[in-house]
Structure formats: C-alpha cells, structure tokens
C-alpha cells in the first residue's frame, strides 16, 4: 500500500502536517494546518490510498523526515 495527499485551495497558506498509513495497511489518514497567520479562504485535503492484494511477509515500515526550507 502507498498513500499521498494534496491541499486544494490553500494558496500556499496551508501545509500537510501528517500522513499515516494504518497498521493494517488498509487506509491512510492525513492532517493539514494553516500557517501562523491563518487563511481566510476555503481549502480541503484530498487523500489517496493505493492498495493491492496482501502479499506474504508484507509489513509497515515508517520513517520520520524533518523538512527544511532555505529561503
């Protein structure tokens, strides 16, 4: 299984905060947050999960990545 998400309508004022694949490998959940000064418009998060038949030995492997921006 794999998953992903996109912000619709956030105008670079909203960012993905978390994306998790459930331990049973059957769903994905995401959260997003507005930046420090907020956003007055409407926005939404669209999440997708891509699933296949369960393979023998399939396991969930996770990693935490710290993102940075050089501005």
Protein Blocks (a to p, Z undefined) as FASTA:
>chain_A
ZZddddehklopaccfbdcddfklpaccddddddfkopfbdcddddddddddddehiacd
dddddddddZZ
